[in-house]
Amino acid sequence: MRTSIGRIALLATLAAVVAAFAAGCGAAPPTPTAPAAATQTAATATPLPTATDRPAVTQRFEFGDDAVVDTALVGTNDKYINPGAVIEVNGVLHMFANSFSNWPDRIRVPHLTSEDGVTWTWDDEAELLDSADSGMFPMADPGIDVSTGYVADDGTWVLYFETAQRGSPWEVWRMTAPASQGPWTVDDAPALPVGAAGTFDAGGVQWPSIVRVGDRWAMYYTGIGTAGRGTGDIGVAFSEDGVTWAKESAPALVATEAWEVGQVDRPRVVATDGGLVMVYAGLDLTTRGIATSTDGVAWTKLPGPNIERTDFPLAGGSWDAVLLHRDGELEYFLEIGGQTTKIYRSTLAWP
């Protein structure tokens, strides 16, 4: 997860953080207040296959040279922007980006549209969501971060965000609107609260990614242990209606590879004709890998990583992302930069 230190300082000290983790060090966050956990079901996840069982992937994501979205385009002129949630409707992509200048701090969420994923247009008539609006976002302390969304069968637009807080463990919340431009209404309670004491997500739930699996919704998310950074696993919760969620008690994905450095983070999941595909990060957010699943519970990791810092079109770090599957390609939008960030687009052919 992002820490409360500055993003520039994070880039400069990443090697030290990784070394400290390897030595068993790291600062622990405050003890969570442990709100009531979502209903948990018996674990059904199976052990991950061994490396010799995993199919080989020789392709890597390829990035375009130029950014596709920056804060000048959306009129906020903040320092940083990430892609938030991207929803495809009738061939049009709708991006609900997160724009901000400090982390965690005030976050504004503009709406953009695109038909090709390369050229984006800011919808200046849409409601500009703002975490500083305490009436709408009383849980923001001080920010929110939109992470995933979809359009329900009845036409309702749905976005999920995590609380970007300085102290308390993060939670996942839901908001809805009759159209992409709003107006948006936030639910009265979190959709996915922090896990109970002793669970793998007792230190926070964040970075949700929602996909349809059969006749129900699946939400993949990073669960943080009470020891803080370096204790991340990827969990899953299922829902029949997109409102009430039941967590699986065991993580869906845990760190097993050397490049993950003991943590898996920021799952982004899409459905393809051959099953589900997940792109996820390790402890070093500049390094990302791929996993696949046919049932949404058991996952197979492909040899990775499939994205590294050397693949970026510029020097810098990376943070939040969105994954799509369109026209035979995985389409990955990634926040990259240093003193400022922009959104870059990468693709990987995927049957």
C-alpha positions as CSV (number, residue, x, y, z in Angstrom):
1,M,0.0,0.0,0.0
2,R,1.1,3.6,-0.2
3,T,2.6,4.8,3.0
4,S,2.2,8.1,4.7
5,I,5.7,9.3,3.6
6,G,5.9,11.4,0.5
7,R,5.8,9.7,-2.8
8,I,9.2,11.2,-3.8
9,A,10.8,9.9,-0.6
10,L,9.3,6.5,-1.3
11,L,11.1,6.3,-4.6
12,A,14.4,7.3,-3.0
13,T,14.1,4.8,-0.1
14,L,12.4,1.8,-1.8
15,A,15.6,-0.3,-1.6
16,A,15.9,0.4,2.1
17,V,12.3,-0.6,2.7
18,V,12.8,-3.9,0.9
19,A,16.0,-4.6,2.8
20,A,14.3,-3.8,6.1
21,F,11.4,-6.2,5.2
22,A,13.9,-8.9,4.4
23,A,15.4,-8.5,7.8
24,G,12.0,-8.7,9.5
25,C,11.8,-5.0,10.2
26,G,9.0,-2.5,9.5
27,A,6.8,-0.1,11.4
28,A,3.5,-1.4,12.6
29,P,0.3,0.7,12.1
30,P,-2.0,1.5,14.9
31,T,-4.0,-1.4,16.3
32,P,-7.3,-1.5,14.2
33,T,-10.5,-0.6,15.9
34,A,-11.9,-3.8,14.3
35,P,-15.4,-3.0,13.0
36,A,-17.6,-5.9,12.4
37,A,-16.2,-8.2,9.7
38,A,-18.1,-9.3,6.7
39,T,-19.6,-12.7,6.9
40,Q,-16.9,-15.3,6.2
41,T,-17.2,-18.6,4.6
42,A,-15.1,-21.7,4.9
43,A,-11.9,-21.6,2.9
44,T,-12.1,-23.2,-0.5
45,A,-8.8,-22.0,-2.0
46,T,-6.4,-24.8,-3.1
47,P,-2.6,-24.7,-2.9
48,L,-1.0,-22.9,-5.8
49,P,0.7,-25.1,-8.4
50,T,4.4,-25.5,-8.3
51,A,6.6,-23.6,-10.8
52,T,6.9,-26.7,-13.0
53,D,3.2,-26.8,-13.5
54,R,2.8,-23.3,-14.7
55,P,2.6,-22.5,-18.4
56,A,5.3,-20.3,-19.9
57,V,4.6,-16.7,-20.9
58,T,7.2,-15.1,-23.2
59,Q,5.4,-11.9,-23.9
60,R,5.7,-8.8,-21.8
61,F,3.5,-5.8,-21.6
62,E,4.5,-3.1,-24.0
63,F,4.1,0.6,-23.1
64,G,3.4,3.5,-25.4
65,D,6.0,6.3,-25.3
66,D,3.5,9.0,-24.3
67,A,1.1,9.4,-21.4
68,V,-2.6,9.1,-22.2
69,V,-3.9,11.1,-19.2
70,D,-2.4,13.8,-16.9
71,T,-3.8,16.3,-14.5
72,A,-3.6,19.2,-17.0
73,L,-6.1,17.3,-19.2
74,V,-8.6,17.1,-16.3
75,G,-8.1,20.7,-15.2
76,T,-7.0,19.9,-11.6
77,N,-3.3,20.6,-12.2
78,D,-2.4,18.4,-9.3
79,K,0.9,16.6,-9.1
80,Y,-0.4,13.0,-9.3
81,I,-3.1,11.1,-11.1
82,N,-4.0,7.4,-11.3
83,P,-6.6,5.6,-13.5
84,G,-9.0,4.7,-10.7
85,A,-11.8,2.8,-12.4
86,V,-12.4,2.2,-16.1
87,I,-15.8,0.9,-17.2
88,E,-16.5,0.0,-20.8
89,V,-20.1,0.6,-22.1
90,N,-21.0,0.0,-25.8
91,G,-17.4,0.4,-26.9
92,V,-16.8,3.6,-24.9
93,L,-14.3,3.6,-22.0
94,H,-15.3,5.7,-18.9
95,M,-12.4,6.5,-16.6
96,F,-13.0,7.8,-13.0
97,A,-9.4,8.9,-12.2
98,N,-8.0,10.0,-8.9
99,S,-6.2,13.4,-8.9
100,F,-4.2,14.6,-5.9
101,S,-1.0,16.5,-4.8
102,N,-0.2,14.8,-1.6
103,W,-0.7,11.3,-0.2
104,P,-2.9,10.6,1.6
105,D,-4.8,13.9,1.2
106,R,-7.6,15.5,-0.7
107,I,-8.5,13.5,-3.8
108,R,-10.7,14.6,-6.7
109,V,-12.3,12.2,-9.2
110,P,-12.9,13.5,-12.7
111,H,-14.7,11.6,-15.4
112,L,-13.1,11.0,-18.8
113,T,-14.1,9.1,-21.9
114,S,-12.3,7.3,-24.8
115,E,-13.0,5.0,-27.6
116,D,-9.5,3.7,-28.2
117,G,-7.8,4.0,-24.8
118,V,-5.3,6.4,-26.2
119,T,-7.1,9.6,-26.7
120,W,-9.2,10.7,-23.7
121,T,-11.6,13.6,-23.3
122,W,-12.4,15.2,-19.9
123,D,-16.1,15.3,-19.3
124,D,-16.3,18.8,-17.6
125,E,-20.1,18.5,-17.2
126,A,-19.9,15.4,-14.9
127,E,-20.0,15.7,-11.2
128,L,-16.4,16.2,-9.9
129,L,-16.2,14.0,-6.8
130,D,-14.1,15.6,-4.0
131,S,-13.0,13.8,-0.8
132,A,-13.0,17.3,0.9
133,D,-16.9,17.1,0.7
134,S,-17.4,15.9,4.3
135,G,-21.1,15.6,3.7
136,M,-20.6,13.1,1.0
137,F,-17.5,11.4,2.3
138,P,-17.5,11.6,6.1
139,M,-15.3,8.5,6.2
140,A,-12.5,10.3,4.3
141,D,-9.5,10.9,6.6
142,P,-8.5,12.8,4.5
143,G,-8.9,11.0,1.2
144,I,-10.7,8.3,-0.9
145,D,-9.3,6.4,-3.9
146,V,-11.7,5.0,-6.5
147,S,-10.5,1.6,-7.5
148,T,-13.1,-0.4,-9.5
149,G,-16.6,-0.2,-10.9
150,Y,-19.2,-1.6,-13.2
151,V,-22.7,-0.9,-14.6
152,A,-25.4,-3.1,-13.0
153,D,-28.1,-5.0,-14.9
154,D,-30.6,-2.3,-14.1
155,G,-28.3,0.5,-15.6
156,T,-27.0,1.7,-12.2
157,W,-23.4,2.9,-12.3
158,V,-21.4,1.5,-9.4
159,L,-18.0,2.6,-8.1
160,Y,-16.0,1.2,-5.2
161,F,-13.3,3.2,-3.3
162,E,-11.0,2.6,-0.4
163,T,-10.5,5.1,2.4
164,A,-7.1,6.7,2.1
165,Q,-6.5,7.3,5.8
166,R,-3.4,8.4,7.8
167,G,-4.1,6.3,10.8
168,S,-7.0,3.8,10.9
169,P,-7.1,0.7,8.7
170,W,-8.6,1.3,5.3
171,E,-12.0,0.0,4.3
172,V,-13.9,-0.4,1.0
173,W,-17.0,1.6,0.3
174,R,-19.6,1.7,-2.5
175,M,-21.4,4.6,-4.3
176,T,-24.0,4.6,-7.1
177,A,-25.4,6.9,-9.7
178,P,-28.1,6.7,-12.4
179,A,-25.6,7.8,-15.1
180,S,-21.8,8.2,-15.6
181,Q,-22.1,11.9,-14.9
182,G,-23.8,11.4,-11.5
183,P,-25.2,12.4,-9.2
184,W,-23.5,9.9,-6.9
185,T,-24.8,8.5,-3.6
186,V,-22.5,6.9,-1.1
187,D,-23.7,3.9,1.0
188,D,-24.2,4.3,4.7
189,A,-21.7,1.6,5.7
190,P,-18.6,0.1,4.2
191,A,-19.1,-2.7,1.6
192,L,-16.0,-4.5,2.8
193,P,-14.9,-3.7,6.4
194,V,-11.6,-4.6,8.0
195,G,-11.3,-8.2,9.0
196,A,-11.6,-9.4,12.6
197,A,-8.6,-9.8,14.9
198,G,-6.3,-12.6,13.8
199,T,-7.4,-12.6,10.1
200,F,-5.1,-11.9,7.2
201,D,-6.9,-8.6,6.5
202,A,-7.2,-7.3,10.1
203,G,-4.9,-4.4,9.2
204,G,-6.9,-3.1,6.3
205,V,-8.7,-3.9,3.1
206,Q,-7.9,-1.9,-0.1
207,W,-7.4,-1.8,-3.9
208,P,-10.6,-3.7,-4.8
209,S,-11.1,-5.1,-8.3
210,I,-14.6,-6.5,-9.2
211,V,-15.4,-9.0,-11.9
212,R,-18.3,-11.2,-12.8
213,V,-17.7,-14.9,-12.1
214,G,-20.6,-17.0,-13.2
215,D,-23.8,-15.7,-11.6
216,R,-22.1,-13.7,-8.9
217,W,-19.7,-10.9,-8.4
218,A,-16.2,-11.4,-7.1
219,M,-14.2,-8.7,-5.4
220,Y,-10.4,-9.2,-5.2
221,Y,-8.6,-7.0,-2.8
222,T,-5.4,-6.5,-0.8
223,G,-5.7,-7.6,2.8
224,I,-3.0,-6.1,5.1
225,G,-2.0,-7.9,8.3
226,T,-1.6,-6.0,11.5
227,A,2.2,-5.8,11.1
228,G,1.6,-3.4,8.2
229,R,3.6,-3.1,5.0
230,G,5.1,-6.3,3.8
231,T,2.2,-8.5,5.1
232,G,-0.1,-8.2,2.1
233,D,-2.2,-11.1,0.7
234,I,-4.9,-11.0,-2.0
235,G,-8.3,-11.9,-0.7
236,V,-11.6,-12.4,-2.4
237,A,-15.2,-11.8,-1.4
238,F,-18.3,-12.9,-3.4
239,S,-21.7,-11.3,-3.8
240,E,-25.0,-12.1,-5.4
241,D,-26.2,-8.5,-5.7
242,G,-23.0,-6.4,-5.5
243,V,-24.2,-5.0,-2.1
244,T,-23.7,-7.7,0.5
245,W,-20.3,-9.4,0.3
246,A,-19.0,-12.6,1.9
247,K,-15.3,-13.0,2.3
248,E,-13.4,-16.2,1.8
249,S,-11.5,-16.8,5.0
250,A,-8.2,-17.7,3.4
251,P,-6.3,-15.6,0.9
252,A,-6.8,-16.3,-2.8
253,L,-3.2,-15.4,-3.6
254,V,-0.1,-15.2,-1.3
255,A,3.5,-14.4,-2.0
256,T,5.6,-17.4,-3.2
257,E,8.0,-15.9,-5.7
258,A,11.3,-14.2,-5.0
259,W,10.4,-11.1,-7.0
260,E,7.3,-10.6,-4.9
261,V,9.5,-10.0,-1.8
262,G,7.0,-11.4,0.6
263,Q,3.9,-9.4,-0.4
264,V,1.2,-9.5,-3.1
265,D,-0.7,-6.3,-3.7
266,R,-3.1,-4.3,-6.0
267,P,-4.9,-7.1,-7.8
268,R,-6.5,-6.2,-11.1
269,V,-8.8,-8.9,-12.6
270,V,-10.7,-9.3,-15.9
271,A,-12.7,-12.1,-17.5
272,T,-11.5,-13.5,-20.8
273,D,-12.7,-16.4,-23.0
274,G,-10.2,-18.7,-21.3
275,G,-11.0,-17.6,-17.7
276,L,-9.9,-14.9,-15.3
277,V,-6.6,-13.1,-15.6
278,M,-5.1,-11.1,-12.7
279,V,-2.2,-8.6,-12.9
280,Y,-0.8,-7.9,-9.5
281,A,2.2,-6.2,-7.8
282,G,4.8,-7.4,-5.3
283,L,6.2,-5.4,-2.4
284,D,8.2,-3.3,-5.0
285,L,5.3,-1.8,-6.9
286,T,7.4,-1.4,-10.1
287,T,7.3,-5.2,-10.5
288,R,4.1,-7.0,-11.6
289,G,3.1,-10.5,-12.5
290,I,0.2,-12.4,-14.0
291,A,-2.0,-15.2,-12.5
292,T,-4.9,-17.1,-14.1
293,S,-8.0,-18.9,-12.7
294,T,-11.0,-20.8,-14.1
295,D,-13.2,-20.6,-11.0
296,G,-12.1,-17.4,-9.3
297,V,-10.8,-19.2,-6.2
298,A,-7.7,-21.2,-7.2
299,W,-5.1,-19.2,-9.1
300,T,-2.0,-20.3,-11.1
301,K,0.9,-17.9,-11.3
302,L,2.7,-17.5,-14.6
303,P,6.5,-17.2,-14.7
304,G,7.2,-13.5,-14.0
305,P,7.5,-10.7,-13.5
306,N,5.8,-9.5,-16.7
307,I,6.3,-5.8,-16.0
308,E,9.5,-4.3,-14.5
309,R,10.9,-0.8,-14.2
310,T,12.9,-1.3,-17.3
311,D,9.7,-1.6,-19.3
312,F,8.5,1.9,-18.4
313,P,8.7,4.6,-21.0
314,L,10.4,6.9,-18.5
315,A,12.4,6.6,-15.3
316,G,10.3,6.5,-12.2
317,G,8.1,4.5,-9.9
318,S,4.6,3.0,-10.4
319,W,1.5,2.9,-8.3
320,D,-2.2,2.3,-9.2
321,A,-3.5,0.6,-12.3
322,V,-6.6,-0.6,-14.3
323,L,-6.8,-3.8,-16.3
324,L,-9.1,-4.4,-19.3
325,H,-9.5,-7.2,-21.9
326,R,-10.5,-5.9,-25.3
327,D,-9.9,-7.0,-28.9
328,G,-7.7,-9.9,-28.0
329,E,-5.4,-7.8,-25.7
330,L,-4.9,-7.2,-22.1
331,E,-4.9,-3.4,-21.7
332,Y,-3.1,-2.1,-18.6
333,F,-3.3,1.5,-17.5
334,L,-0.6,2.4,-15.0
335,E,0.4,5.5,-13.0
336,I,4.1,6.2,-13.5
337,G,6.4,9.0,-12.5
338,G,8.3,10.7,-9.7
339,Q,7.8,14.3,-8.8
340,T,4.6,14.1,-10.8
341,T,2.8,11.1,-12.3
342,K,0.8,10.5,-15.4
343,I,-1.2,7.5,-16.8
344,Y,0.5,5.3,-19.4
345,R,-1.1,2.6,-21.4
346,S,0.4,-0.9,-22.1
347,T,-0.9,-3.9,-23.9
348,L,-0.2,-7.7,-24.1
349,A,-1.8,-10.0,-26.7
350,W,-4.1,-12.4,-24.9
351,P,-6.4,-15.0,-26.5
